[in-house]
């Protein structure tokens, strides 16, 4: 499984609906990754923190779009 970091500039260009969908997908990916970690099926344990950082990037881009 290859991981690619989300680019903040690209996130800001996306619409609110696209960001919501991306956030939903990342949260589901985080859940699945945590389950793999608990069942000892995950090779790259740093993947959990990388996904959490992606979620934070998405939320930051959403706040910037709203102007808060």
CNS distance restraints for C-alpha pairs under 8 A (distance, minus, plus):
assign (resid   3 and name CA) (resid  47 and name CA) 7.90 0.50 0.50
assign (resid   5 and name CA) (resid  50 and name CA) 7.79 0.50 0.50
assign (resid   5 and name CA) (resid  54 and name CA) 7.13 0.50 0.50
assign (resid   6 and name CA) (resid  10 and name CA) 7.86 0.50 0.50
assign (resid   6 and name CA) (resid  11 and name CA) 7.56 0.50 0.50
assign (resid   6 and name CA) (resid  54 and name CA) 6.30 0.50 0.50
assign (resid   6 and name CA) (resid  57 and name CA) 7.74 0.50 0.50
assign (resid   7 and name CA) (resid  11 and name CA) 6.40 0.50 0.50
assign (resid   8 and name CA) (resid  12 and name CA) 6.34 0.50 0.50
assign (resid   8 and name CA) (resid  57 and name CA) 6.70 0.50 0.50
assign (resid   8 and name CA) (resid  58 and name CA) 7.98 0.50 0.50
assign (resid   8 and name CA) (resid  61 and name CA) 7.24 0.50 0.50
assign (resid   9 and name CA) (resid  13 and name CA) 6.66 0.50 0.50
assign (resid  10 and name CA) (resid  14 and name CA) 6.72 0.50 0.50
assign (resid  11 and name CA) (resid  19 and name CA) 7.35 0.50 0.50
assign (resid  11 and name CA) (resid  58 and name CA) 6.75 0.50 0.50
assign (resid  11 and name CA) (resid  61 and name CA) 6.19 0.50 0.50
assign (resid  12 and name CA) (resid  61 and name CA) 5.34 0.50 0.50
assign (resid  12 and name CA) (resid  62 and name CA) 7.59 0.50 0.50
assign (resid  12 and name CA) (resid  64 and name CA) 7.70 0.50 0.50
assign (resid  12 and name CA) (resid  65 and name CA) 7.12 0.50 0.50
assign (resid  14 and name CA) (resid  18 and name CA) 6.08 0.50 0.50
assign (resid  14 and name CA) (resid  19 and name CA) 6.51 0.50 0.50
assign (resid  15 and name CA) (resid  19 and name CA) 6.30 0.50 0.50
assign (resid  16 and name CA) (resid  20 and name CA) 6.18 0.50 0.50
assign (resid  16 and name CA) (resid  62 and name CA) 6.81 0.50 0.50
assign (resid  16 and name CA) (resid  65 and name CA) 7.83 0.50 0.50
assign (resid  17 and name CA) (resid  21 and name CA) 6.26 0.50 0.50
assign (resid  18 and name CA) (resid  22 and name CA) 6.09 0.50 0.50
assign (resid  19 and name CA) (resid  23 and name CA) 5.98 0.50 0.50
assign (resid  19 and name CA) (resid  58 and name CA) 6.60 0.50 0.50
assign (resid  19 and name CA) (resid  62 and name CA) 6.99 0.50 0.50
assign (resid  20 and name CA) (resid  24 and name CA) 6.21 0.50 0.50
assign (resid  21 and name CA) (resid  25 and name CA) 6.25 0.50 0.50
assign (resid  22 and name CA) (resid  26 and name CA) 6.14 0.50 0.50
assign (resid  22 and name CA) (resid  58 and name CA) 7.80 0.50 0.50
assign (resid  23 and name CA) (resid  27 and name CA) 6.15 0.50 0.50
assign (resid  23 and name CA) (resid  55 and name CA) 6.30 0.50 0.50
assign (resid  23 and name CA) (resid  58 and name CA) 6.50 0.50 0.50
assign (resid  23 and name CA) (resid  59 and name CA) 7.78 0.50 0.50
assign (resid  24 and name CA) (resid  28 and name CA) 6.34 0.50 0.50
assign (resid  25 and name CA) (resid  29 and name CA) 6.13 0.50 0.50
assign (resid  26 and name CA) (resid  30 and name CA) 6.05 0.50 0.50
assign (resid  26 and name CA) (resid  51 and name CA) 6.83 0.50 0.50
assign (resid  26 and name CA) (resid  54 and name CA) 7.63 0.50 0.50
assign (resid  26 and name CA) (resid  55 and name CA) 6.50 0.50 0.50
assign (resid  27 and name CA) (resid  31 and name CA) 6.27 0.50 0.50
assign (resid  27 and name CA) (resid  55 and name CA) 7.34 0.50 0.50
assign (resid  28 and name CA) (resid  32 and name CA) 6.26 0.50 0.50
assign (resid  29 and name CA) (resid  33 and name CA) 6.03 0.50 0.50
assign (resid  29 and name CA) (resid  51 and name CA) 7.76 0.50 0.50
assign (resid  30 and name CA) (resid  34 and name CA) 6.10 0.50 0.50
assign (resid  30 and name CA) (resid  48 and name CA) 6.44 0.50 0.50
assign (resid  30 and name CA) (resid  51 and name CA) 6.22 0.50 0.50
assign (resid  30 and name CA) (resid  52 and name CA) 7.27 0.50 0.50
assign (resid  31 and name CA) (resid  35 and name CA) 6.31 0.50 0.50
assign (resid  32 and name CA) (resid  36 and name CA) 6.29 0.50 0.50
assign (resid  33 and name CA) (resid  37 and name CA) 6.16 0.50 0.50
assign (resid  33 and name CA) (resid  42 and name CA) 7.31 0.50 0.50
assign (resid  33 and name CA) (resid  47 and name CA) 7.59 0.50 0.50
assign (resid  33 and name CA) (resid  48 and name CA) 6.50 0.50 0.50
assign (resid  34 and name CA) (resid  38 and name CA) 6.24 0.50 0.50
assign (resid  34 and name CA) (resid  48 and name CA) 6.85 0.50 0.50
assign (resid  35 and name CA) (resid  39 and name CA) 6.24 0.50 0.50
assign (resid  36 and name CA) (resid  40 and name CA) 6.05 0.50 0.50
assign (resid  36 and name CA) (resid  41 and name CA) 4.89 0.50 0.50
assign (resid  36 and name CA) (resid  42 and name CA) 5.21 0.50 0.50
assign (resid  37 and name CA) (resid  41 and name CA) 6.01 0.50 0.50
assign (resid  37 and name CA) (resid  42 and name CA) 5.03 0.50 0.50
assign (resid  37 and name CA) (resid  45 and name CA) 7.07 0.50 0.50
assign (resid  46 and name CA) (resid  50 and name CA) 6.40 0.50 0.50
assign (resid  47 and name CA) (resid  51 and name CA) 6.18 0.50 0.50
assign (resid  48 and name CA) (resid  52 and name CA) 6.31 0.50 0.50
assign (resid  49 and name CA) (resid  53 and name CA) 6.21 0.50 0.50
assign (resid  50 and name CA) (resid  54 and name CA) 6.34 0.50 0.50
assign (resid  51 and name CA) (resid  55 and name CA) 6.29 0.50 0.50
assign (resid  52 and name CA) (resid  56 and name CA) 6.37 0.50 0.50
assign (resid  53 and name CA) (resid  57 and name CA) 6.23 0.50 0.50
assign (resid  54 and name CA) (resid  58 and name CA) 6.27 0.50 0.50
assign (resid  55 and name CA) (resid  59 and name CA) 6.24 0.50 0.50
assign (resid  56 and name CA) (resid  60 and name CA) 6.08 0.50 0.50
assign (resid  57 and name CA) (resid  61 and name CA) 6.21 0.50 0.50
assign (resid  58 and name CA) (resid  62 and name CA) 6.24 0.50 0.50
assign (resid  59 and name CA) (resid  63 and name CA) 6.26 0.50 0.50
assign (resid  60 and name CA) (resid  64 and name CA) 6.20 0.50 0.50
assign (resid  61 and name CA) (resid  65 and name CA) 6.25 0.50 0.50
assign (resid  62 and name CA) (resid  66 and name CA) 6.47 0.50 0.50
assign (resid  63 and name CA) (resid  67 and name CA) 6.22 0.50 0.50
assign (resid  63 and name CA) (resid  68 and name CA) 5.60 0.50 0.50
assign (resid  64 and name CA) (resid  68 and name CA) 6.22 0.50 0.50
